[in-house]
């Protein structure tokens, strides 16, 4: 008898679930719409979230993540990011931790540089570099 009752409850629970193409997940502040494929609108826009260290020096911009180094396309958003980064730099060649959303593209075959480039579309955060991190190599003579 108990097995039959458990089986009936399980079947009732299974058939009472909705199968919507869109659902809403409530966050403490905002509602996030989830599409039928389980992704949010931001996840469907083709942009990639990148966290790494950014430097712009002598007309070259680079973003170094924990996996790869990207050349950054120099445009208005890159200059906006560089202006935000300047407050944390002690020297022009200092790299500053950033979080951006960007489009990743391959570099043209006839150009030198990193194999992939990023076009910055959205700046999420700029952080102060860790002063205890000691990975700077300086060349020079005393």
Secondary structure, DSSP 4 states (H G I P E B T S, - for coil): -HHHHHHHHHHHHHHHS---S-EEEE-SS-EEEE-TTS-BTGGGSS-EEEEEEEEEETTEEEEEESS-EEEE--SHHHHHHHHHHGGG-SSTT--EEEEEEEEEEEPPTTS-S-SEEEEEEEEEEE-PPPTT----------
